Amino acid sequence: MSNTPGQVTINVTRDELEALLRRIVREEFARLLAARRTAALDDWAHEGPADPDGDTALLAEALALIEREQAAPSPRIGWDAAKAELARAEAAGELPD
């Protein structure tokens, strides 16, 4: 192994190089996504102008909806039951094309 001053030669296999590159790309991608999420959360420009009256109306509407749901809960079924009902309706020809 001949090296010039200040240089070192390192031998790696193709698999080792590929694993290293994959790790670097994965880490960089995760870093970029985290930075983007943080930037989006800190950017309030998408919120529009302050609207205290609109906020109050929206809150009142949400609270009224919660109260109605608590007073008369909507019937709910589980995911498996919903899939079974969909399969039954499809088999019976009850679904639009």
Summary of the structure (lengths in Angstrom):
residues: 97
radius of gyration: 29.0
end to end distance: 71.7
largest distance: 82.7
contacts: 139
relative contact order: 0.04
helix: 68%
strand: 0%
